[in-house]
């Protein structure tokens, strides 16, 4: 799934993304670290992996989208 980086805190290495329908979803340090990224800028397109649905949707991986 693809999304756009919305917030990022370099101290906690957590933040949030906006799904393509505009829904914000938060990610934690574990999801950020799983993607191997060093930093993330607001507005970057990212690829995410998730588990769960609806209110229990959880991001398990955040990495840069590549073409």
Predicted model as a PDB file, atoms N, CA, C, CB and O in Angstrom, pLDDT in the B-factor column:
MODEL        1                                                                  
ATOM      1  N   UNK A   1       0.848  -1.156   0.000  1.00 92.00           N  
ATOM      2  CA  UNK A   1       0.000   0.000   0.000  1.00 92.00           C  
ATOM      3  C   UNK A   1       0.905   1.234   0.000  1.00 92.00           C  
ATOM      4  CB  UNK A   1      -0.971  -0.010   1.220  1.00 92.00           C  
ATOM      5  O   UNK A   1       2.004   1.206   0.555  1.00 92.00           O  
ATOM      6  N   UNK A   2       0.440   2.300  -0.619  1.00 95.00           N  
ATOM      7  CA  UNK A   2       1.212   3.540  -0.674  1.00 95.00           C  
ATOM      8  C   UNK A   2       0.519   4.619   0.130  1.00 95.00           C  
ATOM      9  CB  UNK A   2       1.409   3.999  -2.125  1.00 95.00           C  
ATOM     10  O   UNK A   2      -0.699   4.605   0.305  1.00 95.00           O  
ATOM     11  N   UNK A   3       1.326   5.563   0.620  1.00 97.00           N  
ATOM     12  CA  UNK A   3       0.810   6.666   1.421  1.00 97.00           C  
ATOM     13  C   UNK A   3       1.767   7.850   1.291  1.00 97.00           C  
ATOM     14  CB  UNK A   3       0.636   6.244   2.918  1.00 97.00           C  
ATOM     15  O   UNK A   3       2.787   7.765   0.607  1.00 97.00           O  
ATOM     16  N   UNK A   4       1.429   8.945   1.950  1.00 97.00           N  
ATOM     17  CA  UNK A   4       2.269  10.139   1.971  1.00 97.00           C  
ATOM     18  C   UNK A   4       2.641  10.441   3.405  1.00 97.00           C  
ATOM     19  CB  UNK A   4       1.552  11.352   1.319  1.00 97.00           C  
ATOM     20  O   UNK A   4       1.783  10.455   4.287  1.00 97.00           O  
ATOM     21  N   UNK A   5       3.930  10.685   3.642  1.00 97.00           N  
ATOM     22  CA  UNK A   5       4.396  11.037   4.978  1.00 97.00           C  
ATOM     23  C   UNK A   5       3.708  12.317   5.423  1.00 97.00           C  
ATOM     24  CB  UNK A   5       5.939  11.202   5.007  1.00 97.00           C  
ATOM     25  O   UNK A   5       3.689  13.306   4.690  1.00 97.00           O  
ATOM     26  N   UNK A   6       3.146  12.298   6.619  1.00 98.00           N  
ATOM     27  CA  UNK A   6       2.393  13.442   7.130  1.00 98.00           C  
ATOM     28  C   UNK A   6       3.110  14.101   8.306  1.00 98.00           C  
ATOM     29  CB  UNK A   6       0.990  13.007   7.553  1.00 98.00           C  
ATOM     30  O   UNK A   6       3.238  15.324   8.349  1.00 98.00           O  
ATOM     31  N   UNK A   7       3.577  13.296   9.254  1.00 97.00           N  
ATOM     32  CA  UNK A   7       4.366  13.809  10.373  1.00 97.00           C  
ATOM     33  C   UNK A   7       5.512  12.843  10.628  1.00 97.00           C  
ATOM     34  CB  UNK A   7       3.489  13.994  11.657  1.00 97.00           C  
ATOM     35  O   UNK A   7       5.429  11.660  10.298  1.00 97.00           O  
ATOM     36  N   UNK A   8       6.584  13.362  11.219  1.00 97.00           N  
ATOM     37  CA  UNK A   8       7.705  12.512  11.613  1.00 97.00           C  
ATOM     38  C   UNK A   8       8.468  13.198  12.732  1.00 97.00           C  
ATOM     39  CB  UNK A   8       8.640  12.215  10.406  1.00 97.00           C  
ATOM     40  O   UNK A   8       8.780  14.385  12.642  1.00 97.00           O  
ATOM     41  N   UNK A   9       8.770  12.451  13.788  1.00 97.00           N  
ATOM     42  CA  UNK A   9       9.540  12.948  14.925  1.00 97.00           C  
ATOM     43  C   UNK A   9      10.840  12.161  14.974  1.00 97.00           C  
ATOM     44  CB  UNK A   9       8.738  12.816  16.275  1.00 97.00           C  
ATOM     45  O   UNK A   9      10.833  10.963  15.256  1.00 97.00           O  
ATOM     46  N   UNK A  10      11.958  12.830  14.700  1.00 95.00           N  
ATOM     47  CA  UNK A  10      13.250  12.135  14.657  1.00 95.00           C  
ATOM     48  C   UNK A  10      13.683  11.630  16.028  1.00 95.00           C  
ATOM     49  CB  UNK A  10      14.319  13.056  14.097  1.00 95.00           C  
ATOM     50  O   UNK A  10      14.506  10.719  16.115  1.00 95.00           O  
ATOM     51  N   UNK A  11      13.149  12.200  17.088  1.00 96.00           N  
ATOM     52  CA  UNK A  11      13.482  11.740  18.434  1.00 96.00           C  
ATOM     53  C   UNK A  11      12.862  10.399  18.762  1.00 96.00           C  
ATOM     54  CB  UNK A  11      13.042  12.754  19.448  1.00 96.00           C  
ATOM     55  O   UNK A  11      13.518   9.521  19.323  1.00 96.00           O  
ATOM     56  N   UNK A  12      11.599  10.244  18.411  1.00 96.00           N  
ATOM     57  CA  UNK A  12      10.899   8.975  18.701  1.00 96.00           C  
ATOM     58  C   UNK A  12      10.926   8.022  17.514  1.00 96.00           C  
ATOM     59  CB  UNK A  12       9.448   9.249  19.099  1.00 96.00           C  
ATOM     60  O   UNK A  12      10.647   6.832  17.661  1.00 96.00           O  
ATOM     61  N   UNK A  13      11.264   8.549  16.335  1.00 96.00           N  
ATOM     62  CA  UNK A  13      11.239   7.827  15.064  1.00 96.00           C  
ATOM     63  C   UNK A  13       9.835   7.274  14.765  1.00 96.00           C  
ATOM     64  CB  UNK A  13      12.267   6.681  15.087  1.00 96.00           C  
ATOM     65  O   UNK A  13       9.684   6.221  14.146  1.00 96.00           O  
ATOM     66  N   UNK A  14       8.843   7.995  15.210  1.00 97.00           N  
ATOM     67  CA  UNK A  14       7.451   7.671  14.922  1.00 97.00           C  
ATOM     68  C   UNK A  14       6.809   8.824  14.193  1.00 97.00           C  
ATOM     69  CB  UNK A  14       6.676   7.348  16.208  1.00 97.00           C  
ATOM     70  O   UNK A  14       7.404   9.893  14.058  1.00 97.00           O  
ATOM     71  N   UNK A  15       5.602   8.613  13.724  1.00 97.00           N  
ATOM     72  CA  UNK A  15       4.905   9.679  13.020  1.00 97.00           C  
ATOM     73  C   UNK A  15       3.600   9.176  12.453  1.00 97.00           C  
ATOM     74  CB  UNK A  15       5.773  10.251  11.911  1.00 97.00           C  
ATOM     75  O   UNK A  15       2.960   8.284  13.010  1.00 97.00           O  
ATOM     76  N   UNK A  16       3.216   9.762  11.335  1.00 97.00           N  
ATOM     77  CA  UNK A  16       1.969   9.354  10.703  1.00 97.00           C  
ATOM     78  C   UNK A  16       2.067   9.536   9.199  1.00 97.00           C  
ATOM     79  CB  UNK A  16       0.782  10.152  11.266  1.00 97.00           C  
ATOM     80  O   UNK A  16       2.909  10.278   8.692  1.00 97.00           O  
ATOM     81  N   UNK A  17       1.191   8.843   8.508  1.00 98.00           N  
ATOM     82  CA  UNK A  17       1.071   8.958   7.063  1.00 98.00           C  
ATOM     83  C   UNK A  17      -0.380   9.250   6.722  1.00 98.00           C  
ATOM     84  CB  UNK A  17       1.565   7.667   6.350  1.00 98.00           C  
ATOM     85  O   UNK A  17      -1.279   9.016   7.530  1.00 98.00           O  
ATOM     86  N   UNK A  18      -0.599   9.757   5.528  1.00 97.00           N  
ATOM     87  CA  UNK A  18      -1.952   9.911   5.002  1.00 97.00           C  
ATOM     88  C   UNK A  18      -2.138   8.867   3.915  1.00 97.00           C  
ATOM     89  CB  UNK A  18      -2.201  11.364   4.450  1.00 97.00           C  
ATOM     90  O   UNK A  18      -1.374   8.814   2.951  1.00 97.00           O  
ATOM     91  N   UNK A  19      -3.156   8.040   4.078  1.00 95.00           N  
ATOM     92  CA  UNK A  19      -3.497   7.089   3.022  1.00 95.00           C  
ATOM     93  C   UNK A  19      -4.025   7.877   1.830  1.00 95.00           C  
ATOM     94  CB  UNK A  19      -4.550   6.035   3.515  1.00 95.00           C  
ATOM     95  O   UNK A  19      -4.329   9.063   1.957  1.00 95.00           O  
ATOM     96  N   UNK A  20      -4.134   7.240   0.695  1.00 94.00           N  
ATOM     97  CA  UNK A  20      -4.573   7.939  -0.511  1.00 94.00           C  
ATOM     98  C   UNK A  20      -5.993   8.484  -0.405  1.00 94.00           C  
ATOM     99  CB  UNK A  20      -4.480   7.017  -1.693  1.00 94.00           C  
ATOM    100  O   UNK A  20      -6.366   9.383  -1.159  1.00 94.00           O  
ATOM    101  N   UNK A  21      -6.794   7.948   0.525  1.00 95.00           N  
ATOM    102  CA  UNK A  21      -8.138   8.487   0.726  1.00 95.00           C  
ATOM    103  C   UNK A  21      -8.171   9.612   1.761  1.00 95.00           C  
ATOM    104  CB  UNK A  21      -9.077   7.378   1.152  1.00 95.00           C  
ATOM    105  O   UNK A  21      -9.240  10.116   2.105  1.00 95.00           O  
ATOM    106  N   UNK A  22      -6.969  10.007   2.264  1.00 95.00           N  
ATOM    107  CA  UNK A  22      -6.866  11.104   3.219  1.00 95.00           C  
ATOM    108  C   UNK A  22      -6.892  10.687   4.679  1.00 95.00           C  
ATOM    109  CB  UNK A  22      -7.959  12.053   2.982  1.00 95.00           C  
ATOM    110  O   UNK A  22      -6.788  11.538   5.563  1.00 95.00           O  
ATOM    111  N   UNK A  23      -7.027   9.398   4.947  1.00 93.00           N  
ATOM    112  CA  UNK A  23      -7.072   8.904   6.319  1.00 93.00           C  
ATOM    113  C   UNK A  23      -5.681   8.930   6.945  1.00 93.00           C  
ATOM    114  CB  UNK A  23      -7.647   7.480   6.359  1.00 93.00           C  
ATOM    115  O   UNK A  23      -4.746   8.363   6.379  1.00 93.00           O  
ATOM    116  N   UNK A  24      -5.520   9.582   8.110  1.00 95.00           N  
ATOM    117  CA  UNK A  24      -4.224   9.553   8.788  1.00 95.00           C  
ATOM    118  C   UNK A  24      -4.063   8.253   9.584  1.00 95.00           C  
ATOM    119  CB  UNK A  24      -4.075  10.777   9.722  1.00 95.00           C  
ATOM    120  O   UNK A  24      -5.002   7.793  10.233  1.00 95.00           O  
ATOM    121  N   UNK A  25      -2.868   7.673   9.528  1.00 96.00           N  
ATOM    122  CA  UNK A  25      -2.557   6.460  10.293  1.00 96.00           C  
ATOM    123  C   UNK A  25      -1.179   6.648  10.908  1.00 96.00           C  
ATOM    124  CB  UNK A  25      -2.608   5.167   9.387  1.00 96.00           C  
ATOM    125  O   UNK A  25      -0.233   7.020  10.214  1.00 96.00           O  
ATOM    126  N   UNK A  26      -1.061   6.393  12.201  1.00 96.00           N  
ATOM    127  CA  UNK A  26       0.211   6.562  12.887  1.00 96.00           C  
ATOM    128  C   UNK A  26       1.098   5.326  12.735  1.00 96.00           C  
ATOM    129  CB  UNK A  26      -0.026   6.858  14.363  1.00 96.00           C  
ATOM    130  O   UNK A  26       0.612   4.209  12.556  1.00 96.00           O  
ATOM    131  N   UNK A  27       2.409   5.555  12.812  1.00 97.00           N  
ATOM    132  CA  UNK A  27       3.361   4.446  12.850  1.00 97.00           C  
ATOM    133  C   UNK A  27       4.315   4.674  14.018  1.00 97.00           C  
ATOM    134  CB  UNK A  27       4.146   4.319  11.497  1.00 97.00           C  
ATOM    135  O   UNK A  27       4.535   5.810  14.440  1.00 97.00           O  
ATOM    136  N   UNK A  28       4.879   3.582  14.537  1.00 97.00           N  
ATOM    137  CA  UNK A  28       5.784   3.680  15.673  1.00 97.00           C  
ATOM    138  C   UNK A  28       7.224   3.401  15.259  1.00 97.00           C  
ATOM    139  CB  UNK A  28       5.358   2.714  16.771  1.00 97.00           C  
ATOM    140  O   UNK A  28       7.506   3.146  14.088  1.00 97.00           O  
ATOM    141  N   UNK A  29       8.115   3.452  16.214  1.00 97.00           N  
ATOM    142  CA  UNK A  29       9.543   3.230  15.979  1.00 97.00           C  
ATOM    143  C   UNK A  29       9.790   1.871  15.325  1.00 97.00           C  
ATOM    144  CB  UNK A  29      10.322   3.328  17.298  1.00 97.00           C  
ATOM    145  O   UNK A  29      10.617   1.771  14.418  1.00 97.00           O  
ATOM    146  N   UNK A  30       9.099   0.839  15.761  1.00 97.00           N  
ATOM    147  CA  UNK A  30       9.312  -0.504  15.214  1.00 97.00           C  
ATOM    148  C   UNK A  30       9.005  -0.544  13.720  1.00 97.00           C  
ATOM    149  CB  UNK A  30       8.442  -1.530  15.957  1.00 97.00           C  
ATOM    150  O   UNK A  30       9.754  -1.152  12.956  1.00 97.00           O  
ATOM    151  N   UNK A  31       7.927   0.088  13.292  1.00 97.00           N  
ATOM    152  CA  UNK A  31       7.568   0.114  11.867  1.00 97.00           C  
ATOM    153  C   UNK A  31       8.584   0.915  11.067  1.00 97.00           C  
ATOM    154  CB  UNK A  31       6.161   0.706  11.672  1.00 97.00           C  
ATOM    155  O   UNK A  31       8.946   0.531   9.955  1.00 97.00           O  
ATOM    156  N   UNK A  32       9.047   2.033  11.632  1.00 97.00           N  
ATOM    157  CA  UNK A  32      10.037   2.860  10.953  1.00 97.00           C  
ATOM    158  C   UNK A  32      11.357   2.099  10.825  1.00 97.00           C  
ATOM    159  CB  UNK A  32      10.248   4.190  11.713  1.00 97.00           C  
ATOM    160  O   UNK A  32      11.950   2.063   9.747  1.00 97.00           O  
ATOM    161  N   UNK A  33      11.814   1.493  11.915  1.00 96.00           N  
ATOM    162  CA  UNK A  33      13.076   0.751  11.900  1.00 96.00           C  
ATOM    163  C   UNK A  33      13.022  -0.460  10.966  1.00 96.00           C  
ATOM    164  CB  UNK A  33      13.428   0.297  13.310  1.00 96.00           C  
ATOM    165  O   UNK A  33      14.038  -0.822  10.373  1.00 96.00           O  
ATOM    166  N   UNK A  34      11.861  -1.088  10.829  1.00 96.00           N  
ATOM    167  CA  UNK A  34      11.726  -2.251   9.946  1.00 96.00           C  
ATOM    168  C   UNK A  34      12.003  -1.893   8.491  1.00 96.00           C  
ATOM    169  CB  UNK A  34      10.329  -2.849  10.072  1.00 96.00           C  
ATOM    170  O   UNK A  34      12.428  -2.745   7.711  1.00 96.00           O  
ATOM    171  N   UNK A  35      11.765  -0.643   8.123  1.00 94.00           N  
ATOM    172  CA  UNK A  35      11.986  -0.198   6.750  1.00 94.00           C  
ATOM    173  C   UNK A  35      13.416   0.200   6.444  1.00 94.00           C  
ATOM    174  CB  UNK A  35      11.099   0.943   6.455  1.00 94.00           C  
ATOM    175  O   UNK A  35      13.760   0.418   5.282  1.00 94.00           O  
ATOM    176  N   UNK A  36      14.262   0.301   7.471  1.00 92.00           N  
ATOM    177  CA  UNK A  36      15.660   0.642   7.253  1.00 92.00           C  
ATOM    178  C   UNK A  36      15.925   2.091   6.897  1.00 92.00           C  
ATOM    179  CB  UNK A  36      16.198  -0.203   6.194  1.00 92.00           C  
ATOM    180  O   UNK A  36      17.002   2.413   6.396  1.00 92.00           O  
ATOM    181  N   UNK A  37      14.969   2.970   7.144  1.00 93.00           N  
ATOM    182  CA  UNK A  37      15.159   4.382   6.822  1.00 93.00           C  
ATOM    183  C   UNK A  37      15.975   5.082   7.902  1.00 93.00           C  
ATOM    184  CB  UNK A  37      13.805   5.079   6.649  1.00 93.00           C  
ATOM    185  O   UNK A  37      15.992   4.649   9.054  1.00 93.00           O  
ATOM    186  N   UNK A  38      16.651   6.163   7.526  1.00 93.00           N  
ATOM    187  CA  UNK A  38      17.387   6.977   8.487  1.00 93.00           C  
ATOM    188  C   UNK A  38      16.607   8.225   8.865  1.00 93.00           C  
ATOM    189  CB  UNK A  38      18.746   7.364   7.925  1.00 93.00           C  
ATOM    190  O   UNK A  38      16.753   8.734   9.976  1.00 93.00           O  
ATOM    191  N   UNK A  39      15.785   8.718   7.958  1.00 93.00           N  
ATOM    192  CA  UNK A  39      14.948   9.890   8.221  1.00 93.00           C  
ATOM    193  C   UNK A  39      13.783   9.891   7.241  1.00 93.00           C  
ATOM    194  CB  UNK A  39      15.772  11.211   8.106  1.00 93.00           C  
ATOM    195  O   UNK A  39      13.755   9.114   6.287  1.00 93.00           O  
ATOM    196  N   UNK A  40      12.840  10.758   7.485  1.00 95.00           N  
ATOM    197  CA  UNK A  40      11.668  10.856   6.632  1.00 95.00           C  
ATOM    198  C   UNK A  40      11.234  12.313   6.591  1.00 95.00           C  
ATOM    199  CB  UNK A  40      10.515   9.936   7.138  1.00 95.00           C  
ATOM    200  O   UNK A  40      11.142  12.969   7.629  1.00 95.00           O  
ATOM    201  N   UNK A  41      10.968  12.814   5.397  1.00 95.00           N  
ATOM    202  CA  UNK A  41      10.495  14.193   5.237  1.00 95.00           C  
ATOM    203  C   UNK A  41       8.996  14.194   4.966  1.00 95.00           C  
ATOM    204  CB  UNK A  41      11.255  14.912   4.088  1.00 95.00           C  
ATOM    205  O   UNK A  41       8.466  13.323   4.275  1.00 95.00           O  
ATOM    206  N   UNK A  42       8.341  15.179   5.521  1.00 95.00           N  
ATOM    207  CA  UNK A  42       6.904  15.339   5.284  1.00 95.00           C  
ATOM    208  C   UNK A  42       6.668  15.511   3.790  1.00 95.00           C  
ATOM    209  CB  UNK A  42       6.332  16.555   6.078  1.00 95.00           C  
ATOM    210  O   UNK A  42       7.373  16.276   3.131  1.00 95.00           O  
ATOM    211  N   UNK A  43       5.693  14.813   3.264  1.00 96.00           N  
ATOM    212  CA  UNK A  43       5.341  14.900   1.853  1.00 96.00           C  
ATOM    213  C   UNK A  43       5.944  13.805   0.991  1.00 96.00           C  
ATOM    214  CB  UNK A  43       5.760  16.214   1.323  1.00 96.00           C  
ATOM    215  O   UNK A  43       5.558  13.659  -0.169  1.00 96.00           O  
ATOM    216  N   UNK A  44       6.892  13.023   1.534  1.00 95.00           N  
ATOM    217  CA  UNK A  44       7.473  11.934   0.744  1.00 95.00           C  
ATOM    218  C   UNK A  44       6.449  10.824   0.554  1.00 95.00           C  
ATOM    219  CB  UNK A  44       8.748  11.381   1.423  1.00 95.00           C  
ATOM    220  O   UNK A  44       5.660  10.520   1.449  1.00 95.00           O  
ATOM    221  N   UNK A  45       6.482  10.227  -0.632  1.00 96.00           N  
ATOM    222  CA  UNK A  45       5.647   9.054  -0.870  1.00 96.00           C  
ATOM    223  C   UNK A  45       6.356   7.851  -0.257  1.00 96.00           C  
ATOM    224  CB  UNK A  45       5.376   8.839  -2.406  1.00 96.00           C  
ATOM    225  O   UNK A  45       7.561   7.667  -0.432  1.00 96.00           O  
ATOM    226  N   UNK A  46       5.599   7.047   0.453  1.00 97.00           N  
ATOM    227  CA  UNK A  46       6.152   5.877   1.114  1.00 97.00           C  
ATOM    228  C   UNK A  46       5.324   4.645   0.786  1.00 97.00           C  
ATOM    229  CB  UNK A  46       6.216   6.092   2.629  1.00 97.00           C  
ATOM    230  O   UNK A  46       4.160   4.729   0.393  1.00 97.00           O  
ATOM    231  N   UNK A  47       5.964   3.506   0.961  1.00 96.00           N  
ATOM    232  CA  UNK A  47       5.263   2.220   0.872  1.00 96.00           C  
ATOM    233  C   UNK A  47       5.098   1.730   2.296  1.00 96.00           C  
ATOM    234  CB  UNK A  47       6.045   1.164  -0.025  1.00 96.00           C  
ATOM    235  O   UNK A  47       6.044   1.767   3.084  1.00 96.00           O  
ATOM    236  N   UNK A  48       3.905   1.273   2.630  1.00 97.00           N  
ATOM    237  CA  UNK A  48       3.662   0.763   3.969  1.00 97.00           C  
ATOM    238  C   UNK A  48       3.080  -0.633   3.896  1.00 97.00           C  
ATOM    239  CB  UNK A  48       2.727   1.692   4.744  1.00 97.00           C  
ATOM    240  O   UNK A  48       2.420  -1.007   2.925  1.00 97.00           O  
ATOM    241  N   UNK A  49       3.337  -1.388   4.938  1.00 97.00           N  
ATOM    242  CA  UNK A  49       2.682  -2.669   5.137  1.00 97.00           C  
ATOM    243  C   UNK A  49       1.866  -2.536   6.407  1.00 97.00           C  
ATOM    244  CB  UNK A  49       3.714  -3.859   5.223  1.00 97.00           C  
ATOM    245  O   UNK A  49       2.310  -1.926   7.379  1.00 97.00           O  
ATOM    246  N   UNK A  50       0.673  -3.107   6.396  1.00 96.00           N  
ATOM    247  CA  UNK A  50      -0.237  -2.963   7.523  1.00 96.00           C  
ATOM    248  C   UNK A  50      -0.797  -4.307   7.947  1.00 96.00           C  
ATOM    249  CB  UNK A  50      -1.370  -2.011   7.174  1.00 96.00           C  
ATOM    250  O   UNK A  50      -0.699  -5.302   7.230  1.00 96.00           O  
ATOM    251  N   UNK A  51      -1.391  -4.307   9.139  1.00 95.00           N  
ATOM    252  CA  UNK A  51      -2.179  -5.450   9.576  1.00 95.00           C  
ATOM    253  C   UNK A  51      -3.393  -4.908  10.308  1.00 95.00           C  
ATOM    254  CB  UNK A  51      -1.345  -6.419  10.487  1.00 95.00           C  
ATOM    255  O   UNK A  51      -3.358  -3.806  10.856  1.00 95.00           O  
ATOM    256  N   UNK A  52      -4.449  -5.675  10.315  1.00 93.00           N  
ATOM    257  CA  UNK A  52      -5.693  -5.237  10.932  1.00 93.00           C  
ATOM    258  C   UNK A  52      -6.533  -4.430   9.963  1.00 93.00           C  
ATOM    259  CB  UNK A  52      -5.407  -4.419  12.177  1.00 93.00           C  
ATOM    260  O   UNK A  52      -6.152  -4.203   8.814  1.00 93.00           O  
ATOM    261  N   UNK A  53      -7.684  -4.003  10.456  1.00 90.00           N  
ATOM    262  CA  UNK A  53      -8.617  -3.221   9.641  1.00 90.00           C  
ATOM    263  C   UNK A  53      -9.302  -2.172  10.502  1.00 90.00           C  
ATOM    264  CB  UNK A  53      -9.668  -4.138   8.971  1.00 90.00           C  
ATOM    265  O   UNK A  53      -9.334  -2.276  11.728  1.00 90.00           O  
ATOM    266  N   UNK A  54      -9.838  -1.179   9.851  1.00 86.00           N  
ATOM    267  CA  UNK A  54     -10.611  -0.144  10.546  1.00 86.00           C  
ATOM    268  C   UNK A  54      -9.831   0.505  11.665  1.00 86.00           C  
ATOM    269  CB  UNK A  54     -11.884  -0.727  11.100  1.00 86.00           C  
ATOM    270  O   UNK A  54      -8.697   0.943  11.473  1.00 86.00           O  
ATOM    271  N   UNK A  55     -10.449   0.568  12.847  1.00 86.00           N  
ATOM    272  CA  UNK A  55      -9.821   1.225  13.995  1.00 86.00           C  
ATOM    273  C   UNK A  55      -8.585   0.490  14.492  1.00 86.00           C  
ATOM    274  CB  UNK A  55     -10.815   1.350  15.121  1.00 86.00           C  
ATOM    275  O   UNK A  55      -7.756   1.078  15.186  1.00 86.00           O  
ATOM    276  N   UNK A  56      -8.450  -0.787  14.149  1.00 91.00           N  
ATOM    277  CA  UNK A  56      -7.288  -1.557  14.610  1.00 91.00           C  
ATOM    278  C   UNK A  56      -6.177  -1.627  13.554  1.00 91.00           C  
ATOM    279  CB  UNK A  56      -7.720  -2.971  14.993  1.00 91.00           C  
ATOM    280  O   UNK A  56      -5.224  -2.390  13.711  1.00 91.00           O  
ATOM    281  N   UNK A  57      -6.295  -0.830  12.469  1.00 92.00           N  
ATOM    282  CA  UNK A  57      -5.260  -0.801  11.429  1.00 92.00           C  
ATOM    283  C   UNK A  57      -3.940  -0.349  12.032  1.00 92.00           C  
ATOM    284  CB  UNK A  57      -5.669   0.135  10.262  1.00 92.00           C  
ATOM    285  O   UNK A  57      -3.876   0.673  12.715  1.00 92.00           O  
ATOM    286  N   UNK A  58      -2.887  -1.118  11.774  1.00 94.00           N  
ATOM    287  CA  UNK A  58      -1.573  -0.831  12.342  1.00 94.00           C  
ATOM    288  C   UNK A  58      -0.523  -0.954  11.252  1.00 94.00           C  
ATOM    289  CB  UNK A  58      -1.254  -1.784  13.524  1.00 94.00           C  
ATOM    290  O   UNK A  58      -0.524  -1.922  10.491  1.00 94.00           O  
ATOM    291  N   UNK A  59       0.380   0.028  11.173  1.00 97.00           N  
ATOM    292  CA  UNK A  59       1.472  -0.008  10.205  1.00 97.00           C  
ATOM    293  C   UNK A  59       2.613  -0.829  10.787  1.00 97.00           C  
ATOM    294  CB  UNK A  59       1.950   1.430   9.838  1.00 97.00           C  
ATOM    295  O   UNK A  59       3.047  -0.594  11.915  1.00 97.00           O  
ATOM    296  N   UNK A  60       3.095  -1.792  10.009  1.00 97.00           N  
ATOM    297  CA  UNK A  60       4.192  -2.651  10.467  1.00 97.00           C  
ATOM    298  C   UNK A  60       5.507  -2.351   9.763  1.00 97.00           C  
ATOM    299  CB  UNK A  60       3.832  -4.103  10.258  1.00 97.00           C  
ATOM    300  O   UNK A  60       6.559  -2.807  10.211  1.00 97.00           O  
ATOM    301  N   UNK A  61       5.470  -1.587   8.661  1.00 97.00           N  
ATOM    302  CA  UNK A  61       6.685  -1.252   7.913  1.00 97.00           C  
ATOM    303  C   UNK A  61       6.467   0.045   7.146  1.00 97.00           C  
ATOM    304  CB  UNK A  61       7.077  -2.401   6.943  1.00 97.00           C  
ATOM    305  O   UNK A  61       5.420   0.243   6.530  1.00 97.00           O  
ATOM    306  N   UNK A  62       7.459   0.922   7.186  1.00 97.00           N  
ATOM    307  CA  UNK A  62       7.459   2.155   6.399  1.00 97.00           C  
ATOM    308  C   UNK A  62       8.771   2.196   5.630  1.00 97.00           C  
ATOM    309  CB  UNK A  62       7.283   3.435   7.310  1.00 97.00           C  
ATOM    310  O   UNK A  62       9.843   2.105   6.229  1.00 97.00           O  
ATOM    311  N   UNK A  63       8.701   2.330   4.317  1.00 96.00           N  
ATOM    312  CA  UNK A  63       9.899   2.466   3.498  1.00 96.00           C  
ATOM    313  C   UNK A  63       9.589   3.411   2.349  1.00 96.00           C  
ATOM    314  CB  UNK A  63      10.388   1.081   2.970  1.00 96.00           C  
ATOM    315  O   UNK A  63       8.424   3.712   2.088  1.00 96.00           O  
ATOM    316  N   UNK A  64      10.614   3.879   1.665  1.00 93.00           N  
ATOM    317  CA  UNK A  64      10.384   4.781   0.547  1.00 93.00           C  
ATOM    318  C   UNK A  64       9.774   4.046  -0.626  1.00 93.00           C  
ATOM    319  CB  UNK A  64      11.679   5.450   0.127  1.00 93.00           C  
ATOM    320  O   UNK A  64      10.102   2.889  -0.889  1.00 93.00           O  
ATOM    321  N   UNK A  65       8.892   4.720  -1.322  1.00 78.00           N  
ATOM    322  CA  UNK A  65       8.303   4.158  -2.531  1.00 78.00           C  
ATOM    323  C   UNK A  65       9.322   4.288  -3.651  1.00 78.00           C  
ATOM    324  CB  UNK A  65       6.959   4.869  -2.901  1.00 78.00           C  
ATOM    325  O   UNK A  65       9.890   5.360  -3.857  1.00 78.00           O  
ATOM    326  N   UNK A  66       9.550   3.224  -4.360  1.00 71.00           N  
ATOM    327  CA  UNK A  66      10.450   3.265  -5.525  1.00 71.00           C  
ATOM    328  C   UNK A  66       9.664   2.862  -6.745  1.00 71.00           C  
ATOM    329  CB  UNK A  66      11.688   2.331  -5.335  1.00 71.00           C  
ATOM    330  O   UNK A  66       8.705   2.095  -6.667  1.00 71.00           O  
ATOM    331  N   UNK A  67      10.082   3.386  -7.861  1.00 64.00           N  
ATOM    332  CA  UNK A  67       9.367   3.097  -9.117  1.00 64.00           C  
ATOM    333  C   UNK A  67      10.104   2.067  -9.906  1.00 64.00           C  
ATOM    334  CB  UNK A  67       9.183   4.358  -9.959  1.00 64.00           C  
ATOM    335  O   UNK A  67       9.665   1.689 -10.992  1.00 64.00           O  
TER     336      UNK A  67                                                      
ENDMDL                                                                          
END                                                                             
